[in-house]
Amino acid sequence: MARRGRKRRLELEAEHWRLLAAGVGTVDACKQLGIGRKTGYRWRAENGGLQPDYLPEGSRSGRYLSLLERR
């Protein structure tokens, strides 16, 4: 069965996690990125409130999918 909804924007999600790690709140991070508040909360809930364990785009080979892309 095909996935419904929008394609996941990995670069936005990675920036969201960088902002959270820098101490910015979820609502403020979402406003800065131009995404909905509920999206930010969903990303946090999907990962148990912890940043996912995937490598940044520049440090991994393009041949392999990141953990986030595999989901």
HUDA-V335903 format. One record per residue. N is the residue number from 0. RES is the residue in one letter. PHI is phi in radians with two decimals (* if undefined). Layout:
# HUDA-V335903
N|RES|PHI / N|RES|PHI
This chain:
# HUDA-V335903
0|M|* / 1|A|-1.28 / 2|R|-1.32 / 3|R|-1.73 / 4|G|1.63 / 5|R|-1.36 / 6|K|-1.24 / 7|R|-1.17 / 8|R|-1.69 / 9|L|-1.12 / 10|E|-1.17 / 11|L|-1.18 / 12|E|-1.15 / 13|A|-1.12 / 14|E|-1.15 / 15|H|-1.03 / 16|W|-1.17 / 17|R|-1.12 / 18|L|-1.12 / 19|L|-1.10 / 20|A|-1.16 / 21|A|-1.42 / 22|G|1.75 / 23|V|-1.39 / 24|G|-1.24 / 25|T|-1.06 / 26|V|-1.13 / 27|D|-1.16 / 28|A|-1.11 / 29|C|-1.14 / 30|K|-1.11 / 31|Q|-1.11 / 32|L|-1.58 / 33|G|1.34 / 34|I|-1.99 / 35|G|-1.26 / 36|R|-1.02 / 37|K|-1.13 / 38|T|-1.11 / 39|G|-1.07 / 40|Y|-1.16 / 41|R|-1.15 / 42|W|-1.05 / 43|R|-1.17 / 44|A|-1.15 / 45|E|-1.10 / 46|N|-1.92 / 47|G|1.16 / 48|G|1.43 / 49|L|-1.92 / 50|Q|-1.11 / 51|P|-1.11 / 52|D|-1.60 / 53|Y|-1.96 / 54|L|-1.42 / 55|P|-1.06 / 56|E|-0.97 / 57|G|-1.26 / 58|S|-1.76 / 59|R|-2.16 / 60|S|-1.22 / 61|G|-1.27 / 62|R|-1.27 / 63|Y|-1.88 / 64|L|-1.39 / 65|S|-1.33 / 66|L|-1.05 / 67|L|-1.14 / 68|E|-1.19 / 69|R|-1.22 / 70|R|-1.19
